[in-house]
Amino acid sequence: MADLNKLTIADARGALRKGELTSAELTEDCLRAIEGAGALNAFVHDTSEMARRMAAAADARLKEGNAPDLCGIPLGIKDLFCTRGAPGQAASGILKGFVPEYESTVTQNLWDAGAVMLGKLNMDEFAMGSSNETSVYGKAVNPWRRKDDDTPLTPGGSSGGSAAAVAADLCLGATGTDTGGSIRQPAAFTGITGIKPTYGRCSRWGIVAYASSLDQAGPMTKTVRDAAIMLGAMCSHDPKDSTSADIPVPDFEAMLTGDIRGKVIGIPAEYRMEGMPQEIEALWDAGRAMLRDAGAEMRDITLPHTKYALPTYYVIAPAEASSNLARYDGVRYGHRARLSPGDGITEMYEKTRAEGFGAEVQRRVMVGTYVLSAGFYDAYYNRARKVRTLIKRDFEQAFAAGVDAILAPATPSAAFGLGEMADADPVKMYLNDVFTVTVNLAGLPGVCVPAGLDASGLPLGLQLIGRPWEEGDLLNCAYALEQAAGFVAKPGKWW
Amino acid sequence: MSIDTTTAARVAKLARIRVEEDALPALAAEFNTILGFIEQLGEVDVEGIEPMVSVTPMRLPRRADAVTDGGRQADILSNAPDAREGFFAVPKVVE
């Protein structure tokens, strides 16, 4: 077989178990694809030696029989995950040279299942961004281009490297994290599938923290089935994360029947935004028709506090970030500024953080500091937490009225050009997350599925939002949508 | 609510991020844009609404008060910018 890197996880699993290919061969094809894809700047730390060792171990395990689903499957890992002995710096200068002495629970679960680590993937610094342009490694580039146009496009963010790598077949799947849309928006921009599970499904232990009450890890894959397989391996109850849910992880893949007859799909009126491109609206309409044809009932619903989700997020996330990122002080790990004679510890902190953090991270840390400071805590932070309660209540009321899942666009546009937003004010960039951020604030699972191409040939995604802990049911709806949409387009190789 | 350069300087100080004097006006302007966006939250009626503490209704788990890890001095110091004699080293803190 040629180009094994183009396989889905499910197909590779079948072939590995039948002995039609080895993990070593599969891994070599991925490493070769990565080597030839420098122009995408998706992989930023090479762990090929580790990959070869892990592939050999997986092959031994496959020979013994009874290998888990992910045994021998080569994956890319977002730079936010701490992986023992392999560099990880959350795409930040402040963690330059950091080599974790421990393994994140999610990656440990993947390695326990026999998966192979190909390398670490580009992202926005500390996962703060929607275009992968705030990375210390430089921009990741979308493998997709507009028809007859060489303009380099963003793969989205913050999991931009993960999205580009999966879309370009550099790996079979990748880990992402999602604090305000960082799995779903890049998945939509690159024509792949991505799911953010319910808050508490995946342990946050060992994942560099951005906003702890919103951060969740999830898989980014070529198909819904692959997402179900990989999510199952990532989830677990973990005593090392006090917010990790102590509930069983179901067999998500077994729930993919494609039968959604009788399911009630909510269509939220508030997601029909003013100025929304006609193509996004048409895609949303098409998605409704597909789910209706599959036997689901469409129901108009209202989520009245939707418009306050972004401002709420931009209080809560920076507040938590300012607290989480206080640990980067030049004492225990990462960068320390060169000091001048007479500089004391305060100068060391201030210079280290000014040199180590990029502009967007500095901005969010300072906004967070401000909204938590004496005199503003109630007006900003406490008010935002109250509005967050209302946003969650909107969803609870819809689910209580019988809605099984909610269908919405994933992004307000297709992928935009790198640098196109450089002169825009920060708020304009924040608007990218308008359809995704509500889900994080309410702690719900959300999945993005590629559903069509726009007039310039770029992929567009649809989002389904599910009830808490019902990822299996949600993935089944996504599976039905995937089958109906029949999205098979791939980016033409130019890199 | 408008942020001036004095407030911007105070916030930078609180956040322990050095911002040069000439960068303060631009920083203050950015804060004002972001805070202007956040101001919308003032429109929402939050009377009687509890601020969210945990997105999932759950009791904080507890465990036995026992040592579960330790004895890893070398691991912990392995990434330190400056470590001496088994300790993190920093500029003089106490005169």
Interface residues (C-beta under 8 A of the other chain):
Chain A: G97 F98 V99 E101 Y102 T198 Y199 G200 S213 P239 S242 T243 A245 D246 H305 K307 Y308 L310 P311 T312 Y314 V315 S322 A326 D329 G330 V331 R332 Y333 G334 H335 R336 L339 D343 G344 I345 T346 E347 M348 Y349 E350 K351 R353 A354 F357 Q362 R363 V365 M366 V367 T369 Y370 V371 S373 Y380 N382 R383 A384 R385 K386 V387 R388 T389 L390 K392 D425 P426 V427 Y430 L441 A442 G443 P468
Chain B: I3 A8 V11 A12 L14 A15 R16 I17 R18 V19 L27 E30 F31 T33 I34 L35 F37 I38 E39 Q40 L41 G42 E43 V44 V46 I49 E50 P51 M52 V53 S54 V55 T56 M58 L60 P61 R63 R72 D75 I76 S78 N79 A80 P81 D82 F88 V90 P91 K92 V93
